[in-house]
Amino acid sequence: MAEDDLFRSNYVIGVNKFQGVRTKAFWQDILNLVTRQNSELMSFDEVRARFHLHEEHYKGIHDVPLDQIVGSVGRYKDFTATFLPKSNTMKERWSRVYAVANGMQGLPPIELYKVGEVYFVRDGNHRVSVARELNAKTIEAHVTELPTTVPLRPNMSVQEMEAAEAYAVFLSETELSRAVPNHESIELTIPARYHELLGHIYMHQRVLEQIEGQPVTVQSATANWYHTIYKPAVELIRKHNVLGLHRDKTTRTEGDLYLWLMDHLLDVRRQYGESARDRKFSDAIKSYLEEEEVDIPEELSTETDHSVMLTRTQVINAVNAKRAEAECSEQSA
């Protein structure tokens, strides 16, 4: 069969197939209305703005899993979340792409943006739609990556997307990605609590400024907070497998538990004032496990973690101690 004849034959099949996919799109919309599930593709421009994405790096041609393509640059309103065409006006274009896909040469590579673990179509929406209808698992694509430390995955819920957006704002405000390029992602189950985490860093910035007697940038304060406060707490949580001790009872993340420990230490200080003995992260972990009715590991009682500086009075004492140390050094010189 000549190539032109093959194309015409496949085009006719494509026209018939198109009616079927339009029917699927209709019933998918009805089902999503009933179940209140999102049936829309994600807008790349919206994601780019919400997650403060700026850099781009071309990564070459790759075979990309079709189920990881979740959005489009400009055609996100023209297809359902599974790339079913929403309008009958797309029949001609869709059917021609179907004919090419079943021809001797097949489809040329599409163009994709990669963000986290998901992809957005820059060029080739109809090719993705046809490939899915043909039950393909992957599609060949030119991939351009926009680096991000925000965890983006396929099939994220609205709540997960809100949390990811809040984390993106947190990263932008704190400059954590620049301050600590290899930092581990900080995940919180309640998006609003990133503001609390941001407050911790701003407080830490003021502490450092009082101790050092000079302005400290947010980026420097963030790096110091991450290495001297947050990371040691997380390492302690992991060392004693705190979340694993009652994994069936909690959905807390390490970031959630860090905030619980800090809140607990602050509450103790408010309750007992400056006369209270120093409380450490290990003490707070014991209190957490007691509250959760979980057995406390014996080795936790001998933990030697550092105390957390919490109050203004403690800050002033630290400043005075720092100044006294400097004066002694000057007198000895």
C-alpha positions as CSV (number, residue, x, y, z in Angstrom):
1,M,0.0,0.0,0.0
2,A,1.4,3.5,-0.9
3,E,2.1,5.9,1.9
4,D,-0.7,8.3,0.8
5,D,-3.2,5.4,0.7
6,L,-2.0,4.2,4.1
7,F,-2.4,7.8,5.5
8,R,-6.0,8.1,4.1
9,S,-6.9,4.7,5.5
10,N,-5.6,5.6,8.9
11,Y,-7.2,9.0,8.7
12,V,-10.6,7.4,8.3
13,I,-10.0,5.1,11.2
14,G,-8.8,8.2,13.2
15,V,-12.1,10.0,12.5
16,N,-14.0,7.1,13.9
17,K,-11.7,6.8,16.9
18,F,-12.2,10.5,17.6
19,Q,-15.9,10.0,18.1
20,G,-15.1,7.4,20.7
21,V,-12.6,9.5,22.6
22,R,-15.1,12.5,22.6
23,T,-17.7,10.1,24.2
24,K,-15.1,9.1,26.8
25,A,-14.4,12.8,27.5
26,F,-18.1,13.5,28.0
27,W,-18.6,10.7,30.5
28,Q,-15.3,11.5,32.3
29,D,-16.6,15.1,32.8
30,I,-19.9,13.7,34.2
31,L,-18.0,11.4,36.6
32,N,-15.7,14.1,37.8
33,L,-18.7,16.4,38.5
34,V,-20.2,13.6,40.6
35,T,-17.0,12.7,42.5
36,R,-15.8,16.3,42.6
37,Q,-12.4,15.3,41.1
38,N,-10.3,17.7,39.1
39,S,-10.7,17.0,35.4
40,E,-8.4,19.8,34.2
41,L,-4.9,19.8,32.9
42,M,-2.5,22.0,34.9
43,S,-1.4,25.3,33.4
44,F,2.4,25.5,33.0
45,D,2.5,29.3,33.2
46,E,0.5,29.2,36.5
47,V,2.8,26.5,38.0
48,R,5.8,28.4,36.9
49,A,4.6,31.6,38.6
50,R,3.3,29.8,41.8
51,F,6.5,27.9,42.3
52,H,8.9,30.7,41.3
53,L,10.6,28.8,38.5
54,H,13.2,30.7,36.5
55,E,16.1,28.6,35.3
56,E,15.8,26.2,32.3
57,H,18.1,23.4,31.2
58,Y,17.7,21.3,28.0
59,K,18.1,17.7,28.9
60,G,18.0,16.1,25.5
61,I,15.6,13.5,24.0
62,H,14.0,11.0,26.4
63,D,11.2,8.4,26.5
64,V,8.8,10.0,29.0
65,P,6.0,8.1,30.8
66,L,2.7,9.4,29.5
67,D,1.1,9.3,33.0
68,Q,3.6,11.8,34.2
69,I,2.5,14.4,31.7
70,V,0.0,16.5,33.7
71,G,-0.3,19.8,32.0
72,S,0.2,22.1,29.0
73,V,1.7,25.5,28.2
74,G,-1.2,26.8,26.2
75,R,-3.8,24.1,25.5
76,Y,-4.6,23.0,29.1
77,K,-8.3,24.0,28.6
78,D,-8.6,22.0,25.4
79,F,-8.1,18.5,26.9
80,T,-9.2,16.6,30.0
81,A,-6.7,15.6,32.7
82,T,-6.1,12.4,30.7
83,F,-5.7,14.3,27.4
84,L,-9.1,13.5,25.9
85,P,-10.1,16.3,23.4
86,K,-12.9,18.5,24.7
87,S,-14.2,19.9,21.4
88,N,-15.4,18.5,18.2
89,T,-13.5,21.2,16.3
90,M,-10.4,19.2,17.1
91,K,-11.5,16.2,15.0
92,E,-9.5,17.1,11.8
93,R,-6.2,17.7,13.6
94,W,-6.6,14.8,16.0
95,S,-7.4,12.4,13.1
96,R,-4.4,13.5,11.0
97,V,-2.1,13.0,14.0
98,Y,-3.7,9.5,14.5
99,A,-2.9,8.7,10.8
100,V,0.7,9.8,11.1
101,A,1.1,7.8,14.4
102,N,0.0,4.7,12.5
103,G,2.1,5.4,9.5
104,M,5.5,4.0,8.5
105,Q,7.5,6.8,10.2
106,G,5.4,7.4,13.3
107,L,5.2,10.6,15.3
108,P,8.1,13.0,15.7
109,P,9.3,13.8,19.3
110,I,7.1,16.2,21.2
111,E,8.5,19.1,23.4
112,L,8.1,19.0,27.2
113,Y,8.9,21.0,30.3
114,K,9.9,19.0,33.3
115,V,9.2,20.3,36.9
116,G,9.9,17.9,39.7
117,E,8.5,14.5,38.6
118,V,5.8,15.9,36.2
119,Y,5.8,17.2,32.7
120,F,4.0,19.9,30.7
121,V,3.5,19.9,26.9
122,R,5.2,22.7,25.2
123,D,4.4,21.3,21.7
124,G,2.5,18.1,20.9
125,N,-0.7,18.0,22.8
126,H,-2.5,16.1,20.1
127,R,0.3,13.6,19.9
128,V,0.1,12.9,23.6
129,S,-3.7,12.5,23.2
130,V,-3.3,10.0,20.4
131,A,-0.5,8.1,22.1
132,R,-2.7,7.6,25.1
133,E,-5.5,6.3,23.0
134,L,-3.1,3.9,21.4
135,N,-2.3,2.6,24.9
136,A,1.4,3.6,24.6
137,K,3.3,3.8,27.9
138,T,5.9,6.4,26.9
139,I,6.4,9.0,24.3
140,E,9.6,10.4,22.8
141,A,10.2,14.0,23.8
142,H,12.7,16.9,23.8
143,V,12.9,17.7,27.6
144,T,13.7,21.0,29.1
145,E,13.9,20.9,32.9
146,L,13.1,23.8,35.3
147,P,14.9,22.8,38.5
148,T,12.9,22.9,41.8
149,T,13.2,21.5,45.3
150,V,9.5,21.6,45.6
151,P,8.1,18.1,45.5
152,L,5.7,17.9,42.5
153,R,4.3,14.5,41.7
154,P,1.5,13.2,39.4
155,N,-2.0,12.9,40.9
156,M,-1.4,15.4,43.7
157,S,-4.5,16.5,45.6
158,V,-5.6,20.1,46.0
159,Q,-4.2,20.0,49.6
160,E,-0.9,18.7,48.4
161,M,-0.6,21.4,45.8
162,E,-1.4,24.1,48.3
163,A,1.3,22.7,50.6
164,A,3.8,22.6,47.7
165,E,2.9,26.2,46.8
166,A,3.3,27.3,50.4
167,Y,6.7,25.6,50.5
168,A,7.7,27.4,47.3
169,V,6.9,30.7,49.0
170,F,8.9,29.6,52.0
171,L,11.9,28.8,49.8
172,S,11.7,32.1,48.1
173,E,11.4,34.1,51.3
174,T,14.2,32.3,53.1
175,E,16.5,31.7,50.1
176,L,17.0,28.2,51.5
177,S,18.0,26.7,48.1
178,R,20.9,29.2,47.8
179,A,21.8,29.2,51.5
180,V,21.9,25.3,51.6
181,P,22.0,24.0,48.0
182,N,21.9,20.4,49.0
183,H,19.2,20.8,51.7
184,E,16.6,18.1,52.3
185,S,13.0,19.0,51.5
186,I,11.0,20.3,54.5
187,E,7.5,18.9,54.2
188,L,4.6,20.1,56.4
189,T,1.1,18.6,56.3
190,I,-0.6,22.0,57.1
191,P,0.5,24.6,54.5
192,A,-0.2,27.5,56.8
193,R,2.5,26.3,59.2
194,Y,5.3,27.3,56.7
195,H,4.7,30.8,58.1
196,E,5.6,29.6,61.5
197,L,8.7,28.1,60.2
198,L,9.5,31.4,58.5
199,G,9.0,33.1,61.9
200,H,11.5,30.7,63.4
201,I,14.1,31.8,60.9
202,Y,13.4,35.5,61.4
203,M,13.7,35.1,65.2
204,H,17.0,33.2,64.6
205,Q,18.2,36.1,62.4
206,R,17.6,38.6,65.3
207,V,19.4,36.3,67.7
208,L,22.4,36.1,65.5
209,E,22.4,39.9,65.0
210,Q,22.3,40.5,68.8
211,I,25.1,38.0,69.3
212,E,27.3,39.2,66.5
213,G,26.5,42.9,66.9
214,Q,25.9,43.5,63.2
215,P,23.3,42.9,60.5
216,V,22.8,39.3,59.3
217,T,21.2,38.5,55.9
218,V,18.2,36.2,55.7
219,Q,20.2,33.8,53.6
220,S,23.0,33.6,56.2
221,A,20.4,33.2,59.1
222,T,18.6,30.5,57.1
223,A,21.8,28.5,56.6
224,N,22.8,28.8,60.3
225,W,19.2,27.9,61.4
226,Y,19.2,24.9,59.1
227,H,22.6,23.5,60.2
228,T,22.4,24.3,63.9
229,I,18.7,24.0,64.8
230,Y,16.6,22.2,62.2
231,K,18.9,19.5,60.9
232,P,20.2,18.4,64.4
233,A,16.5,18.1,65.5
234,V,15.7,16.0,62.4
235,E,18.8,13.8,62.9
236,L,17.7,13.2,66.4
237,I,14.2,12.2,65.3
238,R,15.7,9.8,62.8
239,K,18.3,8.4,65.2
240,H,15.6,7.3,67.6
241,N,13.1,6.4,64.9
242,V,10.5,8.7,66.6
243,L,7.9,8.7,63.8
244,G,8.5,5.0,63.1
245,L,7.6,4.1,66.7
246,H,4.0,4.8,66.0
247,R,3.8,5.1,62.2
248,D,0.4,3.5,62.2
249,K,-0.9,6.3,64.5
250,T,0.4,9.4,62.8
251,T,0.7,11.1,59.5
252,R,3.1,13.7,60.8
253,T,6.2,14.5,58.8
254,E,9.7,15.3,60.2
255,G,8.9,19.0,59.7
256,D,5.6,18.6,61.6
257,L,7.4,17.0,64.5
258,Y,10.1,19.7,64.5
259,L,7.4,22.3,65.0
260,W,5.8,20.2,67.7
261,L,9.1,20.0,69.6
262,M,9.7,23.7,69.3
263,D,6.2,24.6,70.4
264,H,6.5,22.3,73.4
265,L,9.9,23.8,74.4
266,L,8.4,27.3,74.2
267,D,5.3,26.3,76.2
268,V,7.5,24.9,79.0
269,R,9.6,28.1,79.0
270,R,6.4,30.2,79.2
271,Q,5.0,28.0,82.0
272,Y,8.1,27.9,84.2
273,G,10.0,31.0,83.2
274,E,13.7,31.5,83.4
275,S,14.0,29.4,86.5
276,A,13.2,26.2,84.5
277,R,16.1,24.0,83.8
278,D,17.4,23.9,80.3
279,R,15.2,21.7,78.1
280,K,16.7,19.9,75.1
281,F,15.2,18.4,71.9
282,S,15.6,15.0,73.5
283,D,13.5,16.1,76.5
284,A,10.8,17.4,74.1
285,I,10.9,14.0,72.2
286,K,10.3,12.2,75.5
287,S,7.3,14.4,76.2
288,Y,6.0,13.8,72.7
289,L,6.3,10.0,73.0
290,E,4.6,10.2,76.4
291,E,1.7,12.2,75.0
292,E,1.4,9.6,72.2
293,E,1.5,6.8,74.7
294,V,4.6,5.2,73.1
295,D,7.4,3.5,75.0
296,I,10.5,5.7,75.3
297,P,13.7,4.2,74.1
298,E,16.3,3.8,76.9
299,E,19.1,5.4,74.9
300,L,17.0,8.6,74.7
301,S,17.6,9.3,78.4
302,T,21.4,9.6,77.8
303,E,21.2,11.7,74.7
304,T,23.6,14.7,74.7
305,D,22.0,17.0,72.2
306,H,22.4,20.8,72.7
307,S,19.8,23.0,74.4
308,V,17.7,25.3,72.3
309,M,17.9,29.1,72.8
310,L,14.3,30.2,73.1
311,T,13.8,33.4,75.1
312,R,14.8,37.0,74.9
313,T,16.5,36.7,78.3
314,Q,18.5,33.8,77.1
315,V,19.5,35.8,74.0
316,I,20.7,38.7,76.1
317,N,22.6,36.4,78.4
318,A,24.3,34.9,75.3
319,V,25.1,38.3,74.0
320,N,26.6,39.3,77.3
321,A,28.6,36.1,77.5
322,K,29.9,36.8,74.0
323,R,30.9,40.3,74.9
324,A,32.6,39.2,78.1
325,E,34.5,36.6,76.1
326,A,35.6,39.2,73.6
327,E,36.7,41.5,76.4
328,C,38.8,38.8,78.1
329,S,40.4,38.1,74.7
330,E,41.3,41.8,74.4
331,Q,42.8,42.0,77.9
332,S,44.8,38.8,77.4
333,A,46.2,40.2,74.1
